[in-house]
Amino acid sequence: MRISATTNRIRSKYLAFGIIGLMLTYVLLHNERFLIDPNHPAWEHYQTFKWWLLPHGLLGACALLLAPMQFSDRLRARFAKVHRIIGRIYVFGALGLAPLGAYISYIEEGIGQPRSFTVGNTVDAALLMITTGMGFFFALKRMIPQHRQWMTRSYACALIFFEARLILGVTGWDQPPSFATTETVVWVCVAFAVLIGDIANQIYELEGRRRIANVPTPQAVAANAALS
């Protein structure tokens, strides 16, 4: 029973991060191909803010790619120092990429993007900064359950970057590009981000309770030893 509970928990993590990996792969191939093609027409659009986009992209890559390692119980138990270092990199990345993303959206108003889209990106940035800040605060206070819960919410907010592009690409709503459609999808992802994080938290708590319930008590161990 104990082995089964642990196995189910590991399977849940593999499934979640497998889905995230698929989202990453799709977005890189469908939306970010210009990164390896210097002649891609997207560079003309990014020309006015490319030097803001570079740190935004690097910080985002650090946050999105390193965060899954933080959810490994084995890493936290065996390499606590590594966990703390990666955690600080994630916090730095999230708190840096969020305002940069909002500012880039503001710059894009000069090339035709509506102000309402900037408002949506600013709300997204605020959510990411608040949840990350709360997670870091509880880490400093050594309140680990609350730290984990807020960091889960933070990562759910960070994943909006992948989710919106995946939805737009799979549905074909990004062809031809439409600010109204893109804005709607972004708002939907923003609205559900914290909820998704809390669902992940509840699943973690339920699996933890099952694991504890399946651990034999000292009395049960003693009784089984007597019978054997």
Secondary structure as a PSIPRED ss2 file (coil, helix, strand):
# PSIPRED VFORMAT (PSIPRED V4.0)

   1 M C   1.000  0.000  0.000
   2 R H   0.000  1.000  0.000
   3 I H   0.000  1.000  0.000
   4 S H   0.000  1.000  0.000
   5 A H   0.000  1.000  0.000
   6 T H   0.000  1.000  0.000
   7 T H   0.000  1.000  0.000
   8 N H   0.000  1.000  0.000
   9 R H   0.000  1.000  0.000
  10 I H   0.000  1.000  0.000
  11 R H   0.000  1.000  0.000
  12 S H   0.000  1.000  0.000
  13 K H   0.000  1.000  0.000
  14 Y H   0.000  1.000  0.000
  15 L H   0.000  1.000  0.000
  16 A H   0.000  1.000  0.000
  17 F H   0.000  1.000  0.000
  18 G H   0.000  1.000  0.000
  19 I H   0.000  1.000  0.000
  20 I H   0.000  1.000  0.000
  21 G H   0.000  1.000  0.000
  22 L H   0.000  1.000  0.000
  23 M H   0.000  1.000  0.000
  24 L H   0.000  1.000  0.000
  25 T H   0.000  1.000  0.000
  26 Y H   0.000  1.000  0.000
  27 V H   0.000  1.000  0.000
  28 L H   0.000  1.000  0.000
  29 L H   0.000  1.000  0.000
  30 H H   0.000  1.000  0.000
  31 N C   1.000  0.000  0.000
  32 E C   1.000  0.000  0.000
  33 R H   0.000  1.000  0.000
  34 F H   0.000  1.000  0.000
  35 L H   0.000  1.000  0.000
  36 I H   0.000  1.000  0.000
  37 D C   1.000  0.000  0.000
  38 P C   1.000  0.000  0.000
  39 N C   1.000  0.000  0.000
  40 H C   1.000  0.000  0.000
  41 P C   1.000  0.000  0.000
  42 A H   0.000  1.000  0.000
  43 W H   0.000  1.000  0.000
  44 E H   0.000  1.000  0.000
  45 H H   0.000  1.000  0.000
  46 Y H   0.000  1.000  0.000
  47 Q H   0.000  1.000  0.000
  48 T H   0.000  1.000  0.000
  49 F H   0.000  1.000  0.000
  50 K H   0.000  1.000  0.000
  51 W H   0.000  1.000  0.000
  52 W H   0.000  1.000  0.000
  53 L H   0.000  1.000  0.000
  54 L H   0.000  1.000  0.000
  55 P H   0.000  1.000  0.000
  56 H H   0.000  1.000  0.000
  57 G H   0.000  1.000  0.000
  58 L H   0.000  1.000  0.000
  59 L H   0.000  1.000  0.000
  60 G H   0.000  1.000  0.000
  61 A H   0.000  1.000  0.000
  62 C H   0.000  1.000  0.000
  63 A H   0.000  1.000  0.000
  64 L H   0.000  1.000  0.000
  65 L H   0.000  1.000  0.000
  66 L H   0.000  1.000  0.000
  67 A H   0.000  1.000  0.000
  68 P H   0.000  1.000  0.000
  69 M H   0.000  1.000  0.000
  70 Q H   0.000  1.000  0.000
  71 F H   0.000  1.000  0.000
  72 S C   1.000  0.000  0.000
  73 D H   0.000  1.000  0.000
  74 R H   0.000  1.000  0.000
  75 L H   0.000  1.000  0.000
  76 R H   0.000  1.000  0.000
  77 A H   0.000  1.000  0.000
  78 R H   0.000  1.000  0.000
  79 F C   1.000  0.000  0.000
  80 A H   0.000  1.000  0.000
  81 K H   0.000  1.000  0.000
  82 V H   0.000  1.000  0.000
  83 H H   0.000  1.000  0.000
  84 R H   0.000  1.000  0.000
  85 I H   0.000  1.000  0.000
  86 I H   0.000  1.000  0.000
  87 G H   0.000  1.000  0.000
  88 R H   0.000  1.000  0.000
  89 I H   0.000  1.000  0.000
  90 Y H   0.000  1.000  0.000
  91 V H   0.000  1.000  0.000
  92 F H   0.000  1.000  0.000
  93 G H   0.000  1.000  0.000
  94 A H   0.000  1.000  0.000
  95 L H   0.000  1.000  0.000
  96 G H   0.000  1.000  0.000
  97 L H   0.000  1.000  0.000
  98 A H   0.000  1.000  0.000
  99 P H   0.000  1.000  0.000
 100 L H   0.000  1.000  0.000
 101 G H   0.000  1.000  0.000
 102 A H   0.000  1.000  0.000
 103 Y H   0.000  1.000  0.000
 104 I H   0.000  1.000  0.000
 105 S H   0.000  1.000  0.000
 106 Y H   0.000  1.000  0.000
 107 I H   0.000  1.000  0.000
 108 E H   0.000  1.000  0.000
 109 E H   0.000  1.000  0.000
 110 G H   0.000  1.000  0.000
 111 I H   0.000  1.000  0.000
 112 G C   1.000  0.000  0.000
 113 Q C   1.000  0.000  0.000
 114 P C   1.000  0.000  0.000
 115 R H   0.000  1.000  0.000
 116 S H   0.000  1.000  0.000
 117 F H   0.000  1.000  0.000
 118 T H   0.000  1.000  0.000
 119 V H   0.000  1.000  0.000
 120 G H   0.000  1.000  0.000
 121 N H   0.000  1.000  0.000
 122 T H   0.000  1.000  0.000
 123 V H   0.000  1.000  0.000
 124 D H   0.000  1.000  0.000
 125 A H   0.000  1.000  0.000
 126 A H   0.000  1.000  0.000
 127 L H   0.000  1.000  0.000
 128 L H   0.000  1.000  0.000
 129 M H   0.000  1.000  0.000
 130 I H   0.000  1.000  0.000
 131 T H   0.000  1.000  0.000
 132 T H   0.000  1.000  0.000
 133 G H   0.000  1.000  0.000
 134 M H   0.000  1.000  0.000
 135 G H   0.000  1.000  0.000
 136 F H   0.000  1.000  0.000
 137 F H   0.000  1.000  0.000
 138 F H   0.000  1.000  0.000
 139 A H   0.000  1.000  0.000
 140 L H   0.000  1.000  0.000
 141 K C   1.000  0.000  0.000
 142 R C   1.000  0.000  0.000
 143 M C   1.000  0.000  0.000
 144 I H   0.000  1.000  0.000
 145 P H   0.000  1.000  0.000
 146 Q H   0.000  1.000  0.000
 147 H H   0.000  1.000  0.000
 148 R H   0.000  1.000  0.000
 149 Q H   0.000  1.000  0.000
 150 W H   0.000  1.000  0.000
 151 M H   0.000  1.000  0.000
 152 T H   0.000  1.000  0.000
 153 R H   0.000  1.000  0.000
 154 S H   0.000  1.000  0.000
 155 Y H   0.000  1.000  0.000
 156 A H   0.000  1.000  0.000
 157 C H   0.000  1.000  0.000
 158 A H   0.000  1.000  0.000
 159 L C   1.000  0.000  0.000
 160 I H   0.000  1.000  0.000
 161 F H   0.000  1.000  0.000
 162 F H   0.000  1.000  0.000
 163 E H   0.000  1.000  0.000
 164 A H   0.000  1.000  0.000
 165 R H   0.000  1.000  0.000
 166 L H   0.000  1.000  0.000
 167 I H   0.000  1.000  0.000
 168 L H   0.000  1.000  0.000
 169 G H   0.000  1.000  0.000
 170 V H   0.000  1.000  0.000
 171 T H   0.000  1.000  0.000
 172 G C   1.000  0.000  0.000
 173 W C   1.000  0.000  0.000
 174 D C   1.000  0.000  0.000
 175 Q C   1.000  0.000  0.000
 176 P C   1.000  0.000  0.000
 177 P C   1.000  0.000  0.000
 178 S C   1.000  0.000  0.000
 179 F H   0.000  1.000  0.000
 180 A H   0.000  1.000  0.000
 181 T H   0.000  1.000  0.000
 182 T H   0.000  1.000  0.000
 183 E H   0.000  1.000  0.000
 184 T H   0.000  1.000  0.000
 185 V H   0.000  1.000  0.000
 186 V H   0.000  1.000  0.000
 187 W H   0.000  1.000  0.000
 188 V H   0.000  1.000  0.000
 189 C H   0.000  1.000  0.000
 190 V H   0.000  1.000  0.000
 191 A H   0.000  1.000  0.000
 192 F H   0.000  1.000  0.000
 193 A H   0.000  1.000  0.000
 194 V H   0.000  1.000  0.000
 195 L H   0.000  1.000  0.000
 196 I H   0.000  1.000  0.000
 197 G H   0.000  1.000  0.000
 198 D H   0.000  1.000  0.000
 199 I H   0.000  1.000  0.000
 200 A H   0.000  1.000  0.000
 201 N H   0.000  1.000  0.000
 202 Q H   0.000  1.000  0.000
 203 I H   0.000  1.000  0.000
 204 Y H   0.000  1.000  0.000
 205 E H   0.000  1.000  0.000
 206 L H   0.000  1.000  0.000
 207 E H   0.000  1.000  0.000
 208 G H   0.000  1.000  0.000
 209 R H   0.000  1.000  0.000
 210 R H   0.000  1.000  0.000
 211 R H   0.000  1.000  0.000
 212 I H   0.000  1.000  0.000
 213 A H   0.000  1.000  0.000
 214 N C   1.000  0.000  0.000
 215 V C   1.000  0.000  0.000
 216 P C   1.000  0.000  0.000
 217 T C   1.000  0.000  0.000
 218 P H   0.000  1.000  0.000
 219 Q H   0.000  1.000  0.000
 220 A H   0.000  1.000  0.000
 221 V H   0.000  1.000  0.000
 222 A H   0.000  1.000  0.000
 223 A H   0.000  1.000  0.000
 224 N H   0.000  1.000  0.000
 225 A H   0.000  1.000  0.000
 226 A H   0.000  1.000  0.000
 227 L H   0.000  1.000  0.000
 228 S C   1.000  0.000  0.000
